[in-house]
Amino acid sequence: MCKFRRIEALVLCLVVVTMMAAGCRSEGPSDVASPGLPVLAAAGTCHSLAVATDGTVWAWGGNEDGQLGDGTTTSRSTPVQVPGMADVVAIAGGFEHTIALRRDGTVWAWGYNYFGQLGDGTTTDRSSPVQVQGLTDVVAIAGGWAHTIALRREGTVWAWGNNNFGQLGDGTTDSRSTPVQVQGMADVVAIAVGLGHTIALRRDRTVWAWGSNNFGQLGGTTTSRSTPVQVPGMADVVAIACGIDHTTALRRDGTVWDWGVDNSRQLDLEDDGTTTYFPTPVQVQGIADVVAIAGGWSHTVALRRDGTVWAWGNNELSQLGDGTTTSRSTPVQVQGMVDLVAIAGGCGHTVALRRDGTVWVWGCNEHGQLGDGTTSDRPTPVQVQGFPDMGP
């Protein structure tokens, strides 16, 4: 069952960076940052998402606030198509909301909207897609717990939704139901979000952050910021990802770096009420030749050039996919997964796309987010059932 010891689990911010296939893409260890394919799979707190080759959107899992976009609030244990969504090139999931990017550069959203994170000028939940107001020429999107961000082709970043920690980056803590521009950010090539913090990668390969910083997730200090600050010591970065209160970066040499909460120790937090964290980036040991990264609530996933997937951090719900519930401070290989091209992390589950177009998942399945027709948790990967061809 998807039960967590920390209350923050109820307000997970899922981080998935999604880029247009023919637009702005982050760079990778060999001059392009990922395997060169568009990201066609994503995860929210307890729901999962994918885009088919025909540009349609499919969703499964929890649907309490309409985050599956099928016009209902009925959870699904196998994929259902989101009506009215076509020509989609990227998808992202937040706490209980979903964001889609269409080829024409418009952004659409549905699900939970208490803080205005759908960007339609209201705080009304939506079980069907609505267009984000005043935003065009977008090339990347990312969804957090209750805020959403978008990257425009010109390199500026725009944000909307909850702003309690300054995560919208507009110099205030006022929440917004329509997009506002992040101050001082230009020439950005990639974006990512956590529970209350936001990260951007600039073309010069420096990393910038703003929002909540209680665990050092912005890097360097524990002072929260309502406008972007540079992460010290991070250079030559080609991809970024976030968890609920940790941040991960992939450098050009294929190494991975983490800062913020030490997720491998999350299961011990309640014993003495303390949290182990590190505001200065540290290199993740035991992994190299990485081409893509993704962050879940309290775990991290990496795709190596050889097509294998590795994971570390909290494993209470088997989200690491190694057949156990043992948390790991260093990466372990996900069992049986080869020839992968994309990865995404959820609250307690993980999603992966193979080159043959099949989607694989593991971890928590309380709401059917694994898409295998059951609600049974899985410690090793299972294939999503009933999904159309996703092959490149």
C-alpha positions as CSV (number, residue, x, y, z in Angstrom):
1,M,0.0,0.0,0.0
2,C,1.1,3.6,-0.7
3,K,1.5,4.7,2.9
4,F,4.2,7.1,4.0
5,R,5.7,8.1,7.3
6,R,6.3,11.7,6.4
7,I,3.3,14.0,6.1
8,E,5.0,15.7,3.1
9,A,4.2,12.6,1.1
10,L,0.7,13.9,0.8
11,V,2.0,16.9,-1.1
12,L,4.5,15.3,-3.3
13,C,6.0,17.3,-6.1
14,L,6.8,15.2,-9.0
15,V,9.6,16.2,-11.3
16,V,9.8,15.4,-14.9
17,V,11.6,17.5,-17.5
18,T,9.9,17.2,-20.9
19,M,11.3,18.6,-24.1
20,M,10.0,19.0,-27.6
21,A,11.5,16.6,-30.1
22,A,12.3,19.5,-32.4
23,G,12.8,22.4,-30.1
24,C,14.9,23.2,-27.1
25,R,16.6,20.1,-25.7
26,S,19.1,19.9,-22.8
27,E,22.5,18.7,-23.7
28,G,24.1,15.3,-22.8
29,P,27.5,13.8,-22.2
30,S,28.0,13.5,-26.0
31,D,26.8,17.0,-26.8
32,V,23.1,16.1,-26.5
33,A,21.7,15.4,-23.2
34,S,19.6,12.4,-23.5
35,P,19.4,9.5,-26.0
36,G,18.1,12.0,-28.6
37,L,14.4,10.9,-28.3
38,P,11.5,12.9,-27.0
39,V,10.3,12.0,-23.5
40,L,7.0,10.2,-24.0
41,A,6.4,8.9,-20.5
42,A,5.8,10.7,-17.2
43,A,4.5,10.2,-13.7
44,G,2.5,12.2,-11.2
45,T,2.1,11.4,-7.5
46,C,-0.1,8.3,-8.0
47,H,-0.9,8.5,-11.7
48,S,1.1,7.8,-14.9
49,L,1.1,9.2,-18.4
50,A,2.3,8.5,-21.8
51,V,2.1,10.0,-25.3
52,A,1.5,7.7,-28.3
53,T,3.2,8.1,-31.7
54,D,0.1,9.7,-33.0
55,G,0.3,12.5,-30.4
56,T,-2.6,11.2,-28.3
57,V,-2.3,11.2,-24.5
58,W,-3.0,8.2,-22.3
59,A,-3.3,8.1,-18.5
60,W,-3.9,5.7,-15.7
61,G,-3.8,5.5,-11.8
62,G,-5.4,7.9,-9.3
63,N,-8.0,10.3,-10.5
64,E,-9.5,11.9,-7.4
65,D,-9.2,15.4,-8.9
66,G,-9.6,14.6,-12.6
67,Q,-5.9,14.3,-13.2
68,L,-6.4,11.5,-15.8
69,G,-8.3,14.0,-18.0
70,D,-11.0,11.6,-19.1
71,G,-13.9,13.7,-17.8
72,T,-14.4,11.6,-14.7
73,T,-12.9,11.2,-11.2
74,T,-12.7,7.4,-11.5
75,S,-9.3,5.8,-11.0
76,R,-8.0,3.4,-13.7
77,S,-5.7,0.5,-13.5
78,T,-5.1,0.4,-17.2
79,P,-4.6,3.3,-19.7
80,V,-7.5,5.5,-20.9
81,Q,-7.2,8.1,-23.6
82,V,-7.5,11.8,-22.7
83,P,-10.2,13.1,-25.0
84,G,-9.4,16.2,-27.1
85,M,-5.7,15.9,-26.8
86,A,-3.9,15.5,-30.1
87,D,-0.6,16.5,-31.6
88,V,1.0,16.4,-28.1
89,V,4.8,16.3,-28.0
90,A,5.5,16.3,-24.2
91,I,3.7,15.5,-21.0
92,A,4.3,16.1,-17.3
93,G,2.6,15.1,-14.0
94,G,2.4,17.0,-10.8
95,F,0.8,16.2,-7.4
96,E,-2.7,15.6,-8.8
97,H,-2.6,17.6,-12.0
98,T,-1.3,17.0,-15.5
99,I,0.3,19.3,-18.2
100,A,0.6,18.6,-21.9
101,L,2.5,20.5,-24.6
102,R,1.2,20.5,-28.1
103,R,3.3,20.9,-31.2
104,D,1.9,24.4,-31.8
105,G,3.6,25.5,-28.6
106,T,0.4,25.8,-26.5
107,V,0.1,24.3,-23.0
108,W,-2.9,22.4,-21.7
109,A,-3.7,21.2,-18.1
110,W,-6.2,19.3,-16.1
111,G,-6.8,18.0,-12.5
112,Y,-6.3,19.7,-9.2
113,N,-6.3,23.5,-9.3
114,Y,-6.6,24.8,-5.7
115,F,-3.6,27.1,-6.2
116,G,-4.2,28.0,-9.9
117,Q,-1.6,25.4,-11.1
118,L,-3.7,24.8,-14.2
119,G,-3.0,28.3,-15.4
120,D,-6.5,29.0,-16.7
121,G,-7.2,32.0,-14.5
122,T,-9.3,30.1,-12.0
123,T,-8.9,27.7,-9.0
124,T,-11.5,25.3,-10.3
125,D,-10.5,21.6,-10.7
126,R,-10.8,20.3,-14.2
127,S,-11.4,16.7,-15.3
128,S,-10.8,17.6,-18.9
129,P,-8.0,19.7,-20.5
130,V,-8.1,23.5,-20.5
131,Q,-5.6,25.8,-22.2
132,V,-3.1,27.7,-20.1
133,Q,-3.8,31.4,-20.6
134,G,-1.4,33.8,-22.4
135,L,1.4,31.3,-23.1
136,T,2.7,30.4,-26.6
137,D,5.8,29.2,-28.3
138,V,6.6,26.8,-25.4
139,V,9.2,24.1,-25.8
140,A,9.3,22.4,-22.4
141,I,7.1,21.9,-19.3
142,A,7.4,20.6,-15.8
143,G,4.8,20.0,-13.0
144,G,5.4,20.2,-9.3
145,W,3.1,19.7,-6.3
146,A,1.0,22.8,-6.8
147,H,3.0,24.9,-9.3
148,T,3.8,24.5,-13.0
149,I,6.6,25.9,-15.1
150,A,7.2,26.3,-18.8
151,L,10.2,27.2,-21.0
152,R,9.6,29.3,-24.1
153,R,11.7,29.0,-27.2
154,E,13.3,32.3,-26.6
155,G,14.9,30.9,-23.4
156,T,12.6,32.6,-20.8
157,V,10.9,30.7,-18.0
158,W,7.3,31.2,-16.9
159,A,5.5,29.9,-13.8
160,W,2.1,29.7,-12.1
161,G,0.3,28.1,-9.2
162,N,1.4,28.0,-5.5
163,N,4.1,30.4,-4.5
164,N,4.3,30.1,-0.7
165,F,8.1,29.5,-0.9
166,G,8.9,31.8,-3.8
167,Q,9.0,28.9,-6.3
168,L,7.5,31.0,-9.1
169,G,10.6,33.1,-9.1
170,D,8.8,36.5,-9.6
171,G,10.2,38.1,-6.4
172,T,7.0,37.5,-4.4
173,T,5.2,34.8,-2.5
174,D,1.9,35.5,-4.2
175,S,0.3,32.5,-5.9
176,R,-0.8,33.0,-9.5
177,S,-3.5,31.4,-11.6
178,T,-1.9,32.6,-14.9
179,P,1.7,32.5,-15.9
180,V,4.3,35.1,-14.7
181,Q,7.8,35.4,-16.0
182,V,10.7,34.2,-13.7
183,Q,12.9,37.2,-13.0
184,G,16.4,37.3,-14.4
185,M,16.3,33.9,-16.3
186,A,17.3,33.9,-19.9
187,D,19.0,31.5,-22.3
188,V,17.5,28.6,-20.4
189,V,17.5,25.1,-22.0
190,A,16.0,22.8,-19.3
191,I,13.7,23.1,-16.3
192,A,12.7,20.9,-13.3
193,V,10.5,21.3,-10.2
194,G,10.3,19.9,-6.6
195,L,7.8,20.4,-3.8
196,G,8.6,24.0,-3.3
197,H,11.6,24.7,-5.4
198,T,12.4,25.2,-9.1
199,I,15.6,24.5,-11.1
200,A,16.8,25.8,-14.5
201,L,19.7,24.9,-16.7
202,R,21.2,27.6,-18.8
203,R,22.9,27.2,-22.1
204,D,26.3,27.9,-20.5
205,R,25.7,24.7,-18.4
206,T,25.2,26.5,-15.1
207,V,22.4,25.6,-12.8
208,W,20.0,28.1,-11.2
209,A,17.5,27.6,-8.4
210,W,14.8,29.4,-6.4
211,G,12.0,28.6,-3.9
212,S,12.1,26.5,-0.7
213,N,15.6,25.8,0.6
214,N,15.0,24.3,4.1
215,F,17.1,21.2,3.2
216,G,19.7,22.9,1.0
217,Q,17.9,21.8,-2.2
218,L,18.9,25.1,-3.9
219,G,22.5,24.4,-3.2
220,G,25.1,26.2,-1.0
221,T,22.8,27.5,1.8
222,T,19.5,26.8,3.5
223,T,18.1,30.3,2.7
224,S,14.9,30.3,0.6
225,R,14.8,32.5,-2.5
226,S,12.0,34.2,-4.4
227,T,14.3,34.9,-7.4
228,P,17.0,32.6,-9.0
229,V,20.4,32.1,-7.6
230,Q,23.2,30.1,-9.1
231,V,24.0,26.7,-7.6
232,P,27.7,26.9,-6.5
233,G,30.1,24.3,-7.8
234,M,27.9,23.0,-10.6
235,A,29.4,23.5,-14.0
236,D,29.3,21.7,-17.3
237,V,25.8,20.4,-16.5
238,V,23.7,18.9,-19.2
239,A,20.5,17.7,-17.5
240,I,18.6,18.4,-14.2
241,A,15.9,16.7,-12.1
242,C,14.3,17.2,-8.7
243,G,12.6,15.2,-6.0
244,I,10.4,16.5,-3.2
245,D,13.3,18.2,-1.5
246,H,16.4,17.1,-3.3
247,T,18.0,18.1,-6.6
248,T,20.1,16.0,-9.1
249,A,22.3,17.1,-12.0
250,L,24.0,15.2,-14.8
251,R,27.3,16.5,-15.9
252,R,28.8,16.3,-19.4
253,D,31.2,13.6,-18.3
254,G,28.3,11.3,-17.5
255,T,28.6,11.7,-13.7
256,V,25.6,12.4,-11.5
257,W,25.5,14.9,-8.6
258,D,22.9,15.2,-5.7
259,W,22.2,17.9,-3.1
260,G,19.4,18.4,-0.6
261,V,17.8,15.6,1.6
262,D,19.7,12.4,1.8
263,N,16.9,10.1,0.6
264,S,18.6,6.9,1.5
265,R,18.1,7.8,5.2
266,Q,14.4,8.8,4.9
267,L,13.1,5.8,6.7
268,D,14.9,6.8,9.9
269,L,13.7,10.4,10.0
270,E,10.9,9.8,12.4
271,D,13.0,8.2,15.1
272,D,14.6,11.4,16.3
273,G,12.8,14.1,14.3
274,T,16.0,15.1,12.3
275,T,16.7,15.2,8.6
276,T,20.0,14.4,7.0
277,Y,20.8,16.8,4.2
278,F,23.7,18.2,2.2
279,P,23.5,21.7,0.6
280,T,26.7,21.2,-1.3
281,P,26.5,18.9,-4.4
282,V,28.1,15.5,-4.0
283,Q,28.9,13.0,-6.6
284,V,26.8,9.9,-6.7
285,Q,29.1,6.9,-6.3
286,G,29.1,3.7,-8.4
287,I,27.5,5.0,-11.6
288,A,28.9,6.5,-14.8
289,D,28.1,7.0,-18.5
290,V,24.7,8.3,-17.6
291,V,22.6,9.9,-20.4
292,A,19.3,10.8,-18.6
293,I,18.0,11.3,-15.0
294,A,14.7,11.5,-13.3
295,G,13.5,12.3,-9.7
296,G,10.7,10.8,-7.7
297,W,9.5,11.8,-4.3
298,S,12.5,10.5,-2.5
299,H,14.3,8.4,-5.0
300,T,16.3,9.1,-8.1
301,V,16.6,7.1,-11.4
302,A,19.3,7.2,-14.0
303,L,19.5,5.8,-17.6
304,R,22.9,4.7,-18.7
305,R,24.1,4.7,-22.3
306,D,23.9,0.9,-22.5
307,G,20.1,1.2,-21.9
308,T,20.1,-0.1,-18.4
309,V,18.4,1.7,-15.5
310,W,19.8,2.3,-12.0
311,A,18.1,3.8,-9.0
312,W,18.9,4.9,-5.4
313,G,17.2,6.5,-2.4
314,N,14.0,5.5,-0.6
315,N,12.8,2.1,-1.4
316,E,9.9,1.6,1.1
317,L,7.5,0.9,-1.8
318,S,10.0,-1.0,-4.1
319,Q,10.3,2.1,-6.3
320,L,14.0,1.2,-7.0
321,G,12.9,-2.0,-8.8
322,D,15.6,-4.2,-7.4
323,G,13.2,-6.8,-5.9
324,T,13.5,-5.5,-2.3
325,T,12.3,-2.7,0.0
326,T,15.8,-1.8,1.1
327,S,16.7,1.8,0.7
328,R,20.0,2.5,-1.1
329,S,22.6,5.2,-0.8
330,T,24.3,4.1,-4.0
331,P,22.7,3.0,-7.3
332,V,21.4,-0.5,-7.8
333,Q,20.3,-1.9,-11.2
334,V,16.6,-2.2,-11.9
335,Q,16.0,-5.9,-12.6
336,G,15.3,-7.0,-16.1
337,M,15.3,-3.6,-17.8
338,V,17.4,-3.1,-20.9
339,D,17.2,-1.1,-24.1
340,L,15.4,1.8,-22.4
341,V,15.1,5.3,-23.9
342,A,13.1,7.3,-21.3
343,I,12.5,7.2,-17.5
344,A,10.2,9.1,-15.0
345,G,9.8,9.0,-11.3
346,G,6.5,9.2,-9.2
347,C,5.7,9.4,-5.6
348,G,6.4,5.7,-4.9
349,H,6.6,4.3,-8.4
350,T,8.8,4.5,-11.5
351,V,8.0,4.5,-15.2
352,A,10.3,3.5,-18.1
353,L,9.9,3.4,-21.9
354,R,11.7,0.7,-23.9
355,R,12.9,1.2,-27.5
356,D,10.4,-1.3,-28.7
357,G,7.6,1.0,-27.6
358,T,6.5,-0.9,-24.5
359,V,6.0,0.9,-21.1
360,W,7.3,-0.7,-17.9
361,V,6.5,0.3,-14.3
362,W,7.3,-0.8,-10.7
363,G,6.7,0.2,-7.1
364,C,3.5,1.4,-5.5
365,N,0.2,0.5,-7.2
366,E,-2.4,1.5,-4.7
367,H,-4.3,3.5,-7.3
368,G,-3.6,1.4,-10.3
369,Q,-0.7,3.7,-11.4
370,L,1.3,0.7,-12.7
371,G,-1.3,0.1,-15.3
372,D,-1.2,-3.7,-15.2
373,G,-4.9,-4.1,-14.4
374,T,-4.3,-4.6,-10.7
375,T,-3.6,-2.6,-7.5
376,S,-0.8,-4.9,-6.3
377,D,2.6,-3.3,-5.6
378,R,5.4,-4.6,-7.7
379,P,9.1,-4.9,-6.6
380,T,10.3,-5.5,-10.1
381,P,9.1,-4.1,-13.5
382,V,5.8,-5.2,-15.1
383,Q,4.5,-4.1,-18.5
384,V,1.6,-1.6,-18.8
385,Q,-1.3,-3.3,-20.3
386,G,-3.5,-2.1,-23.2
387,F,-1.3,0.7,-24.4
388,P,-1.0,1.5,-28.1
389,D,2.3,1.4,-30.0
390,M,4.8,3.9,-28.6
391,G,7.7,2.9,-30.7
392,P,10.0,5.6,-32.0
